[in-house]
Amino acid sequence: MSSQPDIIVSVDFGTTFTGIFLVCPSLRCPRLTPIQGVGWRSPRTPVQVINDWPGSADRGERKVPTKLMYNPDGTLSSWGYLCADDEDLEYQTDGDHQQAAVATKTRREFFKMFVDSENLVTAQEQGVAQAPKTTEEAQQYAADFLGEVYRHVKRSVEMQVGLGRVAGGWAGSAVDFLFSVPTTWTRMETINAFKGVIRRAGFGVEGPRHSAQIDLTEAEAAAVATLKTSALRFRPGSLFLTVDAGGGTTDLSLMRVTSVDADCPQMAQLAAVKGVGIGSALIDRAFVRLVEHRLITWPDVRDRLPASLGLRMAQGHYFRTVKHKFGEKVYMQPRFKIQMEGVSHDFNHAGLGIENGRMVFSIWTGSKRMDPLTKWHVAPTLPPHPPSALTLVFQEFVILSGGLGSSAYVRQRLQQQLTSFPHPNATNAVVIPCQDPQLVVVRGLLLDHQQRTDMGNLSVLATRVARASYGVIVKEVYSPAKHFDQDVVQDPFDASKRWAVDQVQWMIRKGDTVNPNDPLIRKFEFHLAERDTTRSWNADIVISHNEPSFLPSSLKQAGVTRLCRVKSNLQGVQQHQLVLKQKRGTCFTRGHKFYICEFEIRVIVAPADLRFELWFGGQRFSGNHEPIDVKWDDTGARVKSG
């Protein structure tokens, strides 16, 4: 059993809303019950819930809007729910005594999407108004927002648990922070940038026993929560596809249940996780364009209305309700009326379709705005020509989660797609909404961490599929037949031996099944002269997306890129801990002694991250310094891993 932290914090940093759970694992619970917002458990108290997000009044909101408001001088004015009451317009009287709206503050949202530079480039090419100028700017917004979230969580826990009066308090507690990332973030450059955002926000740095890590992709976290909390009766071999429809992306993960043990259920990933850039933000943008298109036909009226009216309406409570409830019989009407933020209730305009300060839309318009989310097929996530291991496997359930996972319309349209265009391996698949879909990712993170802590590091996700091939640069004993045209060096300790350098030893191949609990182990052996005190060596990790049968064998061949350089620091290892070798002399040469330093680098290929450990003498090496230093290659970090 792993050591127990005092508090575990799981964070679902969303494009439109962010959710957080806190729990102390000291009290055992076989299954988490749905809890709102942020909750924690301590040895003396039951599960507690934080539902007092600043500005949410008494609504007990389970998530906080991922939104910021900045002052004209660039300082932060408000965040989350507080932005709704933070007026970003002031009204000035022009020469005709009419009210003109002038922006005084800047509203920032959807910035999570632009932490990934590829998304930012695409948005800028499409002229998206909300797109920041640089990824650094987007990362600063993300750090500002998550910093406010961190401080609120800290204050809430200190107040409710009384840590503020305890010596050491929050900073002295052992706190594990768990984060997820979108499945579409496939480059280490983006993952590393997000790690920097997390640290700048305060996660994992305030105390010596605080840690923060990226644990699962959002698709995998949703699958974990599905297996651990779903009312469905899974059996060994059951196959299900999770579709996590969020604000900016829709993430998919295909899983087979391998164990239905109540305390330690497990599943295996059958195909690499996938993500598509489709989310509820597309509905918001389409709605904003629709409103602006109406207004542009009546410029004299538009100038008398609040600026960015379409955006303000899309951010309002009335539009959100229609969007999430669309498709439910009680909400389906011939006409929908959306309140116009900042417009008087007695304002009417037949041409714009405005009645009593509300803009009217037809049900046909609503379905047209929702359809882009449902016109792609989920069944083809299985390979079109599945390998023999999958030929008899049939997809049974499609589990909907995320902000739109509760949408009756999305569920109906996806079921219609599966029925109208059946996949050979999903002829009878049933679309089912998961329990409490908006919190499925944050709950999945926590449940997986709890199971690993309680069950000897047995993750719910027993195996996953590698999205790329990873290898290490080595030297090999020179063979003329194998190493033609390769760089060769002389062995300094054996004149009869030569080495071919910059060779690649592949540790894992694309498509391989990876057990996240079993690290990839690479043994290293360095020869040292008798008085050589070197204790630091470098290892280069490489990545390739070639098919496994066409992987390059050296850096000189195409299709391989340096991913990072891992510096192993064994400072503190004494000479007597090394292996002594005696090289005998001959009639013409003198004998000499040299030492061999043997150690291991263990690579943990996590779902959304790579982590490294240094082992010496059969134990993880720590010393009084950081034993592993990773320097990422700029080019390699930009290579997609799927």
Beta strands, then each sheet from edge to edge (+ up, - down):
strand 1: 7-12
strand 2: 17-23
strand 3: 38-42
strand 4: 45-50
strand 5: 64-65
strand 6: 67-70
strand 7: 76-79
strand 8: 89-93
strand 9: 99-103
strand 10: 106-109
strand 11: 175-181
strand 12: 210-217
strand 13: 239-245
strand 14: 250-259
strand 15: 266-269
strand 16: 274-276
strand 17: 335-339
strand 18: 354-355
strand 19: 358-362
strand 20: 397-401
strand 21: 430-433
strand 22: 461-465
strand 23: 469-477
strand 24: 488-490
strand 25: 498-508
strand 26: 513-514
strand 27: 520-529
strand 28: 536-544
strand 29: 561-569
strand 30: 579-583
strand 31: 592-606
strand 32: 609-616
strand 33: 619-620
strand 34: 628-632
sheet 1: 5+ 2- 1+ 11+ 12+
sheet 2: 3+ 4-
sheet 3: 7+ 6- 10+
sheet 4: 8+ 9-
sheet 5: 16+ 14- 13+ 20+ 21+
sheet 6: 16+ 14- 15+ 22+ 26-
sheet 7: 17+ 19- 18+
sheet 8: 24+ 25- 23+ 28- 29+ 34-
sheet 9: 27+ 31- 30+
sheet 10: 27+ 31- 32+ 33-
end
